[in-house]
Amino acid sequence: MREVAIIGVGCTRFTELWETSFRDLFVEAGLSAIEDAGVEGETIDALYIGNMSAGRFIEQEHLASLIADYAGLASINTPSTRVEAACASGGLALRQAVLAVASGHHNIVIAGGGEKMTDVGTGDATDVLSAAADREWEGIMGATFPGLYAMIARLHMHRYHTTSEQLAQVAVKNHYNATMNPRAQYQREITVENVLTSPIVADPLHLLDCSPITDGAAAVILAPGEIARKYTDTPVYIKATAQASSTISLHDRRDITTLDATVAAARRAFEMAGVTPDEIDIAEVHDCFTIAEILAIEDIGFFKKGEGGRATEEGLTAIGGKIPVNTSGGLKACGHPVGATGIKQAVEVTEQLRGEAGKRQVDGAEIGLTQNVGGSGGTAIIHILQR
Amino acid sequence: MREVAIIGVGCTRFTELWETSFRDLFVEAGLSAIEDAGVEGETIDALYIGNMSAGRFIEQEHLASLIADYAGLASINTPSTRVEAACASGGLALRQAVLAVASGHHNIVIAGGGEKMTDVGTGDATDVLSAAADREWEGIMGATFPGLYAMIARLHMHRYHTTSEQLAQVAVKNHYNATMNPRAQYQREITVENVLTSPIVADPLHLLDCSPITDGAAAVILAPGEIARKYTDTPVYIKATAQASSTISLHDRRDITTLDATVAAARRAFEMAGVTPDEIDIAEVHDCFTIAEILAIEDIGFFKKGEGGRATEEGLTAIGGKIPVNTSGGLKACGHPVGATGIKQAVEVTEQLRGEAGKRQVDGAEIGLTQNVGGSGGTAIIHILQR
């Protein structure tokens, strides 16, 4: 099993990009990563593209061919693969790219992720996103993702005395972090009161407990670990890639206050990397709703089950705290172009481990973790990165 | 790079399966492959799922989680990955599964492919399929796949004197082969006259030059080559996996009578396997339209460019000919559930190499090839299998 390293990263602005098409988003992120890595286009052996639902957002499938073409790689017939796992599509693209390099079939590989969500071909964005849940048992009953996560939040509050204020603190922290991230969709601070007085979307979740609809793309370039220093003085090594599934429907879970897929993926990732949660210096987790960040920091093992809300309230997940979480602003404030998110998490962690995160830099960060979730937890993908 | 072998195969009936849901199709194919391999569910390390457009056909994404769940693998959190490359999604699932085993990350892996095409949520099937072409430059002009392949056929006829009768012979041969395949959608013979008197869909392509709309799923089980004989006396080794991209749009090609992606993938595959086209005993190629089989047998290198029509007319691609092509009946007569096709090709070749193909058995077949195409040639995936 060959070691794999990240040798370049790129990311577009995350926001409503009305003048930028789907293909332009990917090309911008990819070229930016290529420039960062200092590789030539001809040396790229393969592309992996994470995207959830261009079929419905812009009525375009066969995305890997499209992106290889518009990236100028069709003339050299570069193999290009699209993967999909709902909102975990980006993390999945990274993982498949890692396996492709680890297998020895490919050397220099791009993993990109993106979503164009402000153009909606069929239905509205909430309807398109609901296809990540079980259409026959959840969608048909009118369940949308705010509704599903609201049920999770309600039980977590009941069982562990997690409060609406604690959920709000996740959003407040992530908005604050986003003020220091020039790529973020919402570069402005909010208060707990702002969250609690924002409209209810699905009780107990307010508007400001929810991640937004966003356009954006991100890309990383991988190389075998043994040649990474040919390209960069600051390679970031992928010490673990782990993926796990759980039931797609919430009602089939043994417990909805734990995402079993996250627990299983985290266990596999820590074992593969040979580290413990205490050794992680920085984490980007999947805060599609504020409750999702609470679940993540518990299920990964940073805090005991039920203590995520209090830990957030006490500032333990802020920059300068025990384990800084979502320094990018997270899905909540950096934005959540669903297919891009898993790759953007790796971009953020890479920049932190290189010491290039500007005002939001976590001093001395050496080991970082990304957690990307599909649906209400049917898929979880975890990577551990080390400088 | 570890060697990889197929240790089990499974396939549903290919036809209009009105009473069978998308999830049931996959589970049927997967369980049949598991039974064939004699493995236990708990030993399965990962699933790869090929599907083009469940997002639009049945408004369901996050398919890998769904299938892992309904296959009973959610309780052990088996990682499950969906890949998409339009009609090459099945071949792509096989390829990613091969890389996952070759990388050393996984041992026993299922690669499945399927499509439920008779249920259409948004638009009609032709409209859904047109998303495999460039939406902004082809779809918007009204181009559908029969139209795109008709343009290819017209130029091939003009340049190489390929005739409508020769195209029809592809359909006649594949329908004849399908009479011996109990899984095939159309198990009945047709004549050249039947083809030529069937309605024109897109001149010069008649209705019987076109593959049908089909429901179906197929699955294969992979293991590292060195332990394959623990599970089966008849392992089939994957000697090459190759993938290539080309421009997604037809109008951007240097020549539309050659699929450059097929040429590039074939070159890579033959180099990896260390064999020549003459050494291939049997091939399943992507005959979505009759002209596509002509292109395939030329671009792979079985015949010189321009001689595919005559070779077909002379029976060189029939069972008993120089290189039997599409013994399953191909996409034309076995049916074309788009995400399933690439896996079904591997199932057919595996059964032939094992000597289990019944009445359509090619005597002494030792090396087989599969060619799976996405769109009008934006993606091509080739595998070479050896018993």
Interface residues (C-beta under 8 A of the other chain):
Chain A: M1 S21 R23 A46 M52 S53 G55 R56 I58 E59 Q60 E61 H62 L63 A64 S65 L66 A68 D69 L73 A74 N77 T78 P79 S80 T81 R82 V83 E84 A85 A86 L92 R95 Q96 L99 A100 A102 S103 G104 H105 T122 G123 A131 A132 A133 D134 R135 E136 G139 T241 A242 Q243 A244 S245 S246 T247 I248 S249 D252 D260 A261 A264 A265 G374 G375 G378 T379
Chain B: M1 S21 R23 A46 M52 S53 G55 R56 I58 E59 Q60 E61 H62 L63 A64 S65 L66 A68 D69 L73 A74 N77 T78 P79 S80 T81 R82 V83 E84 A85 A86 L92 R95 Q96 L99 A100 A102 S103 G104 H105 T122 G123 A131 A132 A133 D134 R135 E136 G139 T241 A242 Q243 A244 S245 S246 T247 I248 S249 D252 D260 A261 A264 A265 G374 G375 G378 T379
